[in-house]
Amino acid sequence: MKKSVVLLERPIRREFDEPLKHEVETVVVEYCSKAGVKIVPRWHKTDPRLLLEGGIANFLVEFGPEQFRVTAELAPLAGLLDNQKTRSKALAVIDEMAEKLRV
């Protein structure tokens, strides 16, 4: 059974639009390639939501009208690695990316 964990939730600072969508794609590819992580990004057809599919974890990035949220869905194996240290590292990377995107 997968475990869902909200890693980041805060007021959004920038309205979601096409330029932001393209910036998000660029930043995600950049960070994943630096980390050597294979992620498959999939945008929702109508909603401003991006699913990042990975091996042992998926990340849902949601750009609401008022909130920006990143949720991790952890496979059972990843759940074993879910601790404060790994969450802190993940949050630091996510926060760095969000700052770069100004969201």
N, C-alpha and C positions, 0 to 999 in steps of 0.2 A: 504494500500500500504506500502510495506517495504521500509525502508530508509537505504542506505549503507553509512558507515562512515569509512574512512581509519584511523585506530588508530595508526599504526606504519609503517613506510617505511624507510628503510636505506640500505646501502650497506651490502651485506652478507659477513660474515667473515670466513665462513666455507662451504666447498662444501657439497652438499646434497648427502648422501650415505645411505646404509642400517643401519650402526651403528647409524647415526644421526636419522634416521627414528624411530628406537627402543627407543632411548633416548627421543625423542619428545613424544612418546606415554607414556613412564614412567612418565615424568614430568607433562604432561597434567593430567593424572590420579591422580597423587600425589596432585597437586594444586586444582583440582576440588573436590577431597574427603575432603581436609582440609577445603575448603570453603562450603562444603555441597551442591555443585552444581552438578546436573545431566546433563552430556554432553555425546552425542553419537559421537565418533570420526569416520570419514570415509575418508580413503585415496582415492584419485583419482586413477583409474586403471593404468594410464601411466605417469601422470605428478606429480611432487613433490608438491602436494597441499593437504592440510588436511582441511576437513570441520568438524567443531565442532558444532553439532546441539544441541541447547538448547531450552528451552521453549519459551522465548520471544526474544531471540537473537541467531543468528548463527554467527560463526566466521570462516572466510576463512584465512588459514595460507598458504602463498605461498613462496616457496624457489626457487627463480629464479637464473640464473647463476650469476647475479650481484646484485640483490635486494632481500631483505627479507621484506615481507609485511603482515600485519594483517588487515583485513577488517571486520567490524561488519555489519551484516544485521539485522536491528531492526524491530520487529513487531510494529504495531501502538501503542500498550500499552507501549512498551519499548521506543518508540520515545518521549513519555511524560517525561520519566526519563532521557533523553539525555541532559545533561548540562555539564558545565565545570568541576564541582566537580566529577561527576560520570565518565566522560572521563578520568580525571586525575587519579582516583583510578584504572580504568581498565588499563590505560597505564602503571602505576607503576607495576602492577602484570605482564603484558605482558613483560615489559622490564626486570623485575627480572627473568622471565622464559628464555628469550632470552639470558641474560647474563649467566645463569646457563648452557645453551646449547652451548654457544660460537658462536652464529649466529648473 
